[in-house]
């Protein structure tokens, strides 16, 4: 169930990116993803953000890391 909550998590209306990412990090830690944690958080961030223009920009990038996605 914890993994389901992680993989279906999307940014809520009015929720800041910082809060969204913090919640994703907490959920990922509980899921014990190990070395995949940052890449799964990055993927969920890109898929779950409200801003379509930012999502499109991130999807055009070749090698997006979690850090570079957060910088955008």
N, C-alpha and C positions, 0 to 999 in steps of 0.2 A: 504493500500500500504506500510506503514511503517513496518508492521509485515512481509509482503512478502520480503521486502529488508533485514530485519534481518535474517529471516529463510533461505534465499538463499545466504547469504554472505559467501564467502570463502576467504582464504588468497590468495592474488595475488602474482605472481612471483616477487621476490625481496622485498616483504613487510615483515617487521620485525614482530615478534610475539607481541611486545609491541604496535605497530601501529594497528595491527589487533584487539587486545583485547580492546584497547582504542576506536576504531570505534564501536566494538560490544557493549561496555558499553554505548556509546552515543546513539546508535540506540535503545538499550533496554530501556534507560531512556525515550526516546520519545514514546515508545510503552506502557509505564506505566504497566509493568509486575508485579509490586508489589513484594510480597515475593518470587515469582518464578524467579526473575531477575538473581540471581547468578547461579542457576541451568540451566537456559536456555542459559546463556552465556557460561557456562562450556560445555554444549552439543554442541552448535554451534562451539565452539573452537575445540573440539575433532573431530567433523565431517568436519570442514572446513580447518584444517591445511594441509599444503602441504607435510609434512614429514610423510610418511606412517609408518615408524618404531616407531615414537613417538605415532602416533594414535593407532597402535596395542598394544603398551605398556600400554597406558591409558585405552584401552578397556579391558585389562586383569585385571585391578584393580577392587576391589570390591566396595568400597565406595569412589569414587573420588570427592573431593570438587573442587571448582574453584581454591582455593589457591594451593592445591596439584597438580592440572593439570598445573598450571602456574609454579610451582617449577620444574616439569619434563621438 
